[in-house]
């Protein structure tokens, strides 16, 4: 079964900063509690995880990078697997889609360089 997370309803209507130590609803908190376990499950079961950003506010660049770049950089999830099993909804703030793609590509490149050495 495919899973959908509507950030506004399932997490919080407003997101925080990058790290847990910086305050509530951080990107790190979302990545650890929601995104990482759910994307791993979606990959393992060959399903799709949908993240719906609509209705929420406060999707700062550091929050987005920590979630979507962090799962590749810190959790070492393969970027191709994430892309294959992830669907994003951001009709109210479509720039989010471009930023997520950018942060995943940057994290993928960092991981590639790190593991090449």
QUILIN-V489920 format. One record per residue. N is the residue number from 0. RES is the residue in one letter. D_CENTER is the distance of its C-alpha to the mean C-alpha in whole Angstrom. Layout:
n:N res:RES d_center:D_CENTER
n:N res:RES d_center:D_CENTER
This chain:
n:0 res:X d_center:20
n:1 res:X d_center:17
n:2 res:X d_center:14
n:3 res:X d_center:13
n:4 res:X d_center:11
n:5 res:X d_center:13
n:6 res:X d_center:11
n:7 res:X d_center:14
n:8 res:X d_center:16
n:9 res:X d_center:14
n:10 res:X d_center:13
n:11 res:X d_center:15
n:12 res:X d_center:16
n:13 res:X d_center:15
n:14 res:X d_center:13
n:15 res:X d_center:14
n:16 res:X d_center:14
n:17 res:X d_center:12
n:18 res:X d_center:14
n:19 res:X d_center:15
n:20 res:X d_center:19
n:21 res:X d_center:18
n:22 res:X d_center:18
n:23 res:X d_center:17
n:24 res:X d_center:13
n:25 res:X d_center:12
n:26 res:X d_center:8
n:27 res:X d_center:10
n:28 res:X d_center:11
n:29 res:X d_center:8
n:30 res:X d_center:6
n:31 res:X d_center:10
n:32 res:X d_center:11
n:33 res:X d_center:9
n:34 res:X d_center:6
n:35 res:X d_center:8
n:36 res:X d_center:11
n:37 res:X d_center:10
n:38 res:X d_center:9
n:39 res:X d_center:12
n:40 res:X d_center:14
n:41 res:X d_center:13
n:42 res:X d_center:14
n:43 res:X d_center:17
n:44 res:X d_center:19
n:45 res:X d_center:18
n:46 res:X d_center:16
n:47 res:X d_center:13
n:48 res:X d_center:11
n:49 res:X d_center:10
n:50 res:X d_center:8
n:51 res:X d_center:11
n:52 res:X d_center:11
n:53 res:X d_center:15
n:54 res:X d_center:17
n:55 res:X d_center:15
n:56 res:X d_center:15
n:57 res:X d_center:14
n:58 res:X d_center:11
n:59 res:X d_center:12
n:60 res:X d_center:12
n:61 res:X d_center:11
n:62 res:X d_center:9
n:63 res:X d_center:6
n:64 res:X d_center:8
n:65 res:X d_center:7
n:66 res:X d_center:4
n:67 res:X d_center:3
n:68 res:X d_center:7
n:69 res:X d_center:8
n:70 res:X d_center:7
n:71 res:X d_center:9
n:72 res:X d_center:12
n:73 res:X d_center:12
n:74 res:X d_center:11
n:75 res:X d_center:13
n:76 res:X d_center:11
n:77 res:X d_center:13
n:78 res:X d_center:11
n:79 res:X d_center:14
n:80 res:X d_center:13
n:81 res:X d_center:9
n:82 res:X d_center:11
n:83 res:X d_center:13
n:84 res:X d_center:12
n:85 res:X d_center:9
n:86 res:X d_center:11
n:87 res:X d_center:9
n:88 res:X d_center:12
n:89 res:X d_center:13
n:90 res:X d_center:17
n:91 res:X d_center:18
n:92 res:X d_center:15
n:93 res:X d_center:15
n:94 res:X d_center:15
n:95 res:X d_center:11
n:96 res:X d_center:11
n:97 res:X d_center:13
n:98 res:X d_center:11
n:99 res:X d_center:7
n:100 res:X d_center:10
n:101 res:X d_center:12
n:102 res:X d_center:10
n:103 res:X d_center:9
n:104 res:X d_center:13
n:105 res:X d_center:14
n:106 res:X d_center:12
n:107 res:X d_center:13
n:108 res:X d_center:17
n:109 res:X d_center:17
n:110 res:X d_center:16
n:111 res:X d_center:19
n:112 res:X d_center:21
n:113 res:X d_center:21
n:114 res:X d_center:22
n:115 res:X d_center:25
n:116 res:X d_center:26
